Amino acid sequence: RNHGFGPLEFIAELPLERVYQVHLGGGHDEPDGYRIDSHGAPAPPEVWELLRFVAARAPLRAAIVEWDVSLPPFAEVLAEAELARGIIDEARTQRGPQTNRGAAECAAAFDLNA
């Protein structure tokens, strides 16, 4: 929302077949309406919806829960990590089996000079 366009439409235009990892985090709202990704709060519902959207379209292997300030009890961070795992696992089940890419193909996918 900080950029004035919808995140789903933007993300849908990305080469999601190349996305293997996502970073999740919470933040806070500024008085002027901007959202600050401070990694100092639980991920809000919108983040989980974005994860569901991406996980349904990308071969995710990992999600990192970022929490850098105002650390909560470990159980709270672990609960977010487990929620992320559940969302990714559910999306993987719904997509069905995917072929594993070989190391050379993965390296080529990240070659910006190709």
N, C-alpha and C positions, 0 to 999 in steps of 0.2 A: 504494500500500500504506500510505502514511502516514495515510490517512483511514478505513481499515478496510472498504473496499468495492472491488470489481473495477473497474479502469479501463475495460475494454471495455464493460461494461454501462452505465457512466456516459456514456461517449462516444457510445454508440449512441442515447442519449436526446437528444443535442444536435441542433440544426438543421444538420446537416453540409452541406446544400446551400448554406449561407452561409459555409463555411470555405474560404478561398482561400490561406491561408498558415499554416504551422506553424513553431514554434521548437523546435529540438532541442538537447539538451545533456546533458552528463554531470555527475556529482557524486560524492558519497561517502556511505557508510553510517556512521551514528553507532552507538556501542556499545548504545544503547537500541533499535536496530532501525529508526530513522527514516532515510529517504533525504533527503539535502540536495542540492538542485539548485544546486550551486555554480558550474557552468560551468567546472570545472577538471579535467575528465577526458574521455576519449572517451565518447560515448553508449553506454550498455550495451545488450545484446541486447534487453531489454524495450522500449527506446525505438524500436528498429527495427521490432519487432513492432507497436507502437502506430501507427507511421507506416504500415505496410502496411495495417492495419485502417482507418485514416482515409483513406488514399489510395484505397482501393477504394470509398469511399462519398462522398467530397467532391471537388469540382472544383478541387483544389489547383493553384495557379499557382507557388508558391514554398515553399521550406523554408530556414530560416535556421539555420545551425550556430552556436550560441553557445559561445564559449570565451573567458572573461574573465580567468582567472588560470592560472598554470602553463602558459603557452603552449608547445605542442609545435612541432616544425618545420612550416613551412607545408604541406609535402606531406601530413602527417597530417590537417590540417584540410581540405585539398582532397580527400583520399580520402573523408572523411565527407560532404562536399558532393556528390561524385560518386555515392556510394552512395544518398544521399537522392534525387538526380535520377533514378537508375536505378529506384528503387522507385516514384516518382511516374510516370515514363514507362511502366513496366510496367502499373501500375494503369490509366492512361489508355488504353493499348492494349486491355486486357481489357474495359474499360467500353464501348469503341467511341466513335464520334464524338458529341460533345455540341454543342449550339448555343451560340454565344457570346452572352452577355447584353450588352445595350446599356448605355451609361453610365447612363441614367436608371433602368433596372431594377436595376443594381448599387447605385446611390445609395439607391434605395428599400429594398433588402435590408438596408442598414445604418442605416436611419432608425428610431431607437428610439421615436419618437413615433407611428409608424404603427400 
